[in-house]
Amino acid sequence: MVTMSMDTADVIVIGGGTGGYGTALRAAALGLDVVLVERDKLGGTCLHRGCIPSKAMLHAAELVDGIAEARERWGVKATLDDVDWTALVATRDDIVERNHKGVAAHLEHAGVRVVRGSARLTGPRTVAVEGVGLPEAPAAAPGAHRLTARRGIVLATGSRPRTLPGLVPDGSRVVTSDDALFAPGLPDSVLVLGGGAIGVEYASFHRSMGAEVTLVEAAERIVPLEDADVSRHLTRGLRRRGIDVQAGARLLDAEVLDGGVRARVRTARGETRTLTAQRLLVAVGRVPVTEGLDLAAAGLAADARGFVVPADWGRLETAVPGIHVVGDLLPPPSLGLAHASFAEALVVAETLAGLRPAPVDYAAVPRVTYSSPQTASVGLGEEEARARGHEVDVNTMPLTAVAKGMVHGRGGMVKVVAEAGGGRVLGVHLVGPHVSEMVAEGQLIVGWDAEPADVARHIHPHPTLSEAVGEVFLTLAGRGLHQR
């Protein structure tokens, strides 16, 4: 006989990734009693398999690149003896674990009750949890642990990598973005399928570590959702580093060999190329995770793509009142980014607490690719702005036009798209070193509907890379100094 225990809370959050634990923390801060159900580790994909470990590895790659630049450009006679993979991984894992403990401590301090197990909906206000014995919280009772929500349920179960037919990930020769960081050692050659942010980042990392890298993207250009000039400058930067970028190319077939993978690719020119690599990374997107959630039991259904679509985007509430969605379960315009999930978490928690938060402004959510060179954008690209009927003024400036850009010597650009005649700024687009740290200014400019003249009134420090941003806006405002 299966035993059933009852537990009640104001809010039940299913999933402990950025969107889930963000919702739990904010709801608890507003005085709500919160239960968070997580079947894996708190922090989700971003903390354990994505954002944090990958950026730790990319920082190590930047250090490796710096040694080469010091020797080849600055006359610093430095050499790289070796990469101690074990030590590198240990540092990465320490960073992840400290963040993991921090999340758990925040939740505990906030009074959020964490229940470990796999959750499934049993109604519009009820959840059953099957315990799986993970060390996040006291184990669930034998059998199903039943939870009841007084105010609402938040779905935050995240996503998983999309795979391709016939390419079964084995964690070594064929890997996804979830397990690429944990594959054994550093390969001599890598074939990356997918030229979005994830594929580009992994291509960049492996090239820094000395691998021969081929990057294959089916669309006409890599990072196809970004402005065309962003794609062009990024492609140029990657090719300058020796990465073989093949845009407009399609995988015909692939064969797993004892020592790696052999693939046939149809190039943009219609030629068939046979490529061999020690490792093949599949980075062709992610799909929502709803398996086992039993949406139908609560009166819900995923759409054809697997997303749970809100009936009210302002409240991120489904057609079933009281059931809300955050994170990767949401379709576009949500962006599947951790920082967007945090913003969604605030909206949902405050809605459940009876407040009236402003909806998430997805147009003002920054997008960053942490490769070398980096890209960072917010708002509309030039083509998208014109397609939406805007008459626009566009100004672009290379980073090497300012002194600090010359110091870095890695190319890049600043591009601004604004409504014609001095109207509001629609998009800010950056390519180059450290631009991930510069895009917050663009987010404020776009989010506050600023006009070029508004930005031009403010002084950018000299010499910095951000000075190029200031120069672009001065020119658009008719006050250009170094640019005509």
N, C-alpha and C positions, 0 to 999 in steps of 0.2 A: 504494500500500500504506500503510495506517494504522500509524504507529509507536506502540508502547505502552511506557511507562516505569513501573517499579514503585517504590512508596514505602510504607514501613510506619511506623505510629505506634501508641502505646497507645490513643489516642482520636482519632476523626475527628468534628469538629463541622461540620454543614452549616448554614450561616447565621450571619452576623456581627452580628445585632441584639443586643439586651440579653441575651436568654436564651442566645444562642450564644456571644458573646464573654465573658459572665459565666462560663459553663461552662468555656470554654477557660482563662481566667485562674485560676480556682480549681483546676482539674485540674493545670495547670502548677505552681502553688504547692505542690501535694501531691506533686510529683516525677514526674508523668506526662509522657510525650512526646505533644504535641498538635499536630494539624494542623487548621486552621480553613479551610473553603472558603466563599468569599463571591463572588457574581457581580456585586454592586453595590458600594456603599460600606460600609465598616465602620461599625457603629452602627445600621444598619437604619432602619425607618420612624420609630421614636421620635426618633432624632437628626436625621434629614434631612427628614422630612415630617410629623412629628407632635409629640410632647411638647415638644421643645426649641424649634423655630422657632415653634410656636403660642404657647407661654408667653412667648417674647420679644415677640411681637406683642401679646399681651394685657397685658404690662407697659406697652408704649407706649400702649395704649388706656387703661390706668389713669391714666397721666400726663395724657392728654387730659381724662378725666373729672375729674381733680383741678383742672384749670384752671377748668372750669365750676363746680365746687363752691366753689372759692376766691372766685369772683366772686359767685355767687348766694347763698351761705350765710354767708360769712365777711367779706364786705366788702372783699376783696382785688381791686382793680380790674385784673384780669388778662384778657387776651384771647388767643384763638388765631388767629394770622394765617393759618397754613396748615400742612398736613402735607406735609413733603418726603418723598414716597414713596421716592424713590431713596435718600435717607440712611437712612430707617427700614429698608429692605430690606438696605442695606449693613451696618448694625449687627447685624441678625438673622443675616445670613450669616456675619459675623465670629465671632459666638458659636458658631454651628454648626461652623464650620471649626476653631476652636480646640478644641472638644470632640472633633471627628473626629481631629485630630492627636494629641490626648491618648489616645484609645482605641488608635490605631495604635502609639503609643509604649509604652503599657502592655503590649500584646501582644508587642512586640518585646523589651522588657526581661524579660518573663516567659519568653521562649524559645519562644513559640507560633509555629509556621510557618504563614503565611497563604498559601493557594493561591487565586488568582483564577480564577473560572470557574463554569460551571453544573454542579452535581453531580447524578448519578443513581446510585441503588443498583444494584449488579450482583449482590449476594448479601448474606447476613446480616453479613458482615464486610468487604465490598469496595465501593468507590465509584469511578466513573469521572468525570473532570472534563474538560469541554470548555472550553478557554481562550477568554476573550472580550476580552482585552487591556485590562483596567482597571488603573489605576496603584496598586494596593494592594501588590503584591508582584511578584517576578520572574515573567515570563509562563510559563504552562504550556507544555510541549513541544508541537509540532505534533501534532494528533490528540488522542487521549484520554490523559489522565494518570490512571493507575490507583493507587488508594490502598488499603491493607489495614490494618484495625484489629485490634490484638491483644486489646484489652479490650472495646471497644464503639464504637458510632456514636450520635451525638446529633443528632436532627432538630430544627432550629430555623429553619425557613424562613419563619415569620411569616404575615402575612395581607395582604389587599388590600381596598380599599373595595368594598362591595356596590353594584351598579348596578341601575337599573330599566329594564325593557323600553321601548324607544322613546326613552330619554334617553341619548344617546351623549355622554359628556364630550368637550368640545372645548377645554378649558383656558381658556375666556373666558366664554361665556354659560352653559354647563352645566359645573359642576366638581364634583369629589369632594373629600373631606377631604385626599387626598394632593396635589392640585394647587391647592387653593383659595388657599393662601398665595402661590403663584407666578403667579396670574392677573394680568394687567396692570392696574395702578392700583387706585383705590378706586371701587367702583360707587356710584351714587346710591340704588339700591334692590336688596334681596336677598330672595329667597324661599328659606328653608331647609326642606328636607324631612327630618324626623327630629329628635325632641326628646330624644335621649339626650345624654350628656355632650359629644360632639363637636359635634352640631348646636347645642346651647345655647351652647357656647363661641364658635363662629363667629358666631352671631346676636348675642351680646354684643359681640364685637369690632367688627363692622360698624356696630352701633348707636353705639358710642363714636366711631367715625370719621365719623358723620353720616348714614349710610344709613338709609332707611326699611326696616324689617325685618319680615317675616312669618315666623313659626315654626309649622310644621305637623307635628303628631304624631298618628299613627293611634291610639295607645293613649288611654285616658281621661285621662291626665295625663302631663306631661313628666317626664323622668327616672323612667320607670315602675318601675324596679327598686329605687328608693329608698323610704323611708318616705313615706306619704301627706302627712304634715305638711311634709316636706322639699319635695315637689313643690308644695304649696300656697304655702309661703313664697317659693320660687324664682319661681313664676309671678307672684306679687304683685310681687316685686322687678323682674322683667323688664318687666311691664306698666307699672309706675311709670316706667320709663325710656323708655316709648313703643314697646316691641316688641309687635306684634300676635301674641299667643300663641293658636294654634288647636289645642287638644287634642281628641281624639276625632274628628279630621277626616281624610278620605282623599282622596288625589289621584285624580281621575277621568281626566284626560289632560293633556298638556302639548304646546305647540308652540313650536319655536325660531324666533324672528323675527330680522330683520336687527339690531335693536338690543337684543335680550334674549330673554325667554321669556314666554309667556302660558300660564297653567295654570287648570284648573277643579278646584275642591276642594269636596267634600261636607262641610259642617260638622257638628258634633255635634248641631245642631238640625235636621238634614236639609235645610238650605238649600244651594243650589249657588252658589258664589262664583267669579267670574273674577278672577284675580290676574295682574298683570303686574309684571315686575321686570327690571332690567338683567342680573341674574345669578341663576342657580338653583344652589343647593348641595345635592347629594344626600349626606345623612349618615344612611343607613338601616342602618348596621352594617358589619361586615367579615367576610370569608370566608377560611378557611385557604388557603395557597398550597402545593399539592402537585403542580401540573402539572410534568411533566418529571422528577419525583423517582423514578418507577418503583417504587412501594412493593411491587408484586407480585413484583419480582425478589428481594426480601428476605423474601418470605412474609408481607407485610403488606397491609392494605387500609384505606382511609379509611371512616368511617361515612357514612350518608346525607347528613350535613351537611358532610362534607369534613374532619372532625376525625380525628386519629389517637388512638385511645382507649387509654390504658395498661391493661395487664392487672394491674399492681401500682401503685396510686396512691401508695403509700408510697415507692417507688423511682422512680416515673414511668417504668417499664419496660414495653415492649410485650409482646405474646405471643411475640415472637421474643427470646430471651434476649440481652442485650447491646445492644439497640437501645432508646434512651430518647428521650423527647420533652419539650421545654420550650416555653414561650411560647404564641403564638397558635394553634399546631396543636392544643393541648389543648382539649377541650370543658369546659363547666362541670362541677365547681365552679371550675376555673381562671377567672380574670377577664379575661384578655387585657390586663393592665396591666404596664407595664415593671417596676415594683417587685416584682410577683408573679413575673415572669420571672427576676429576679435571685435570688429565694428558691428557685425551681425549679432554677436553675443550680447553686446550692450543693448541693442535695440530690443531683442527678445526678452532679456531679463527685466528691463525697465517696463516693457509692455505688460509682462506677467505681474509686475508689482503695482500696476495701475497707473503708471506714468504715461506720458505721450511723447516719446523720443522722436527726434527727426529721423526720417528714413535714411538708409545708407545711400550716399551719393557715389554710385559706382563709377561715374565718369571721373571722379577725383581720386580714385584709388591708384597709387603708384604701381608700376610693373617694372621689375628689375631682373636682369640676367647677369649672374655673378661670374661671368667668364672673363677672359683677358683677350680683348678689351671688354669692359662691362657695357651694358646698356641700361638706361633708366628712362621711363616715359610716364606721362600722366595726361589723360585727356585724349582728344582726337588727333589722328594723323591727318596729313594734308588731303589724301585721297578720300578718306572717310568724311572729313569736314565738307568737302565739295559735294560728295554723294548725298549728304544730308541737306544740301541746298544752301550752304553758307558761301557767301563771297568772302574770300580770305586774302589777307596779307601774310606772306611767309618770309622769314629771314633766317638764314643759316650762316654760322660762323665756325670755321675750323678751330679746334682747341690750340693748334699750333700757331694761331694768330695772336695768342697772348703769351707772355714770357714764361709763365708756369707750365703751359702746354709744351713749350719748347724744351723746358727742363725735363719733363717726363718723356718727351720724344716718341709718343706712341700713337699719334694721330688722334682722331675723334672729332666730335662736332657738337654744337648746340643748335637746335632747330626749334623755332617757335611758330605756331600757327595761330593767327588771331583774326577776328572779324575785320573785314576791310574798313578803312577809314578811321582807325583808332579804336575799334570796338573791343569787346572782351576777348581775353586769351582763351583759346579753345584747346591748345595742346602744347606741351613742352617735351622735347625729345633730346636725349643725351646719349652720346657714345664716347667712351674713353676711360682712362684710369680713374677710379674712385668716384664715378658718377653716381653710384648707389647712395653715396653720402650727400649728394647735391640735389637729389630729386625732391626732397621734402619742401624746398622752396617752390618748386613747380607745383606741388600738390596744393600749397596755400594759394598760389596765384590762380590756378584753375578753380579750386574749390570756392574761392571768394569772388569769382567773376571779375577779377582785376583786369584793367586795361593796360596796354604797354606804358602809357604815361604814368600810371600809378606805380609801376615797378621802377621806371626810369628815375623817379624822384629819390629812390633809396640808393645808398652808396655801397658798392661791392668792394671788398678789401683787395688791395694790390700788394704783391702779386699772388693770385690764386687762380685755380681753374674756374671758380665761380665768377671771376671777373668777365669771362666770356659770356655768361648769362646776362650780366649787366649790360655789356656792350650790345648784345642783340636787341634788348629792350630799348636802349637809348636810340638805336637806329630806327626801330619801328615807331618810336615816339617823335622822330624827326630831329633828334639831338645827337646824332652819331659823332663820335670822336675819332676812333681808329678804323671805322667801317663806313663806307658810303652806300 
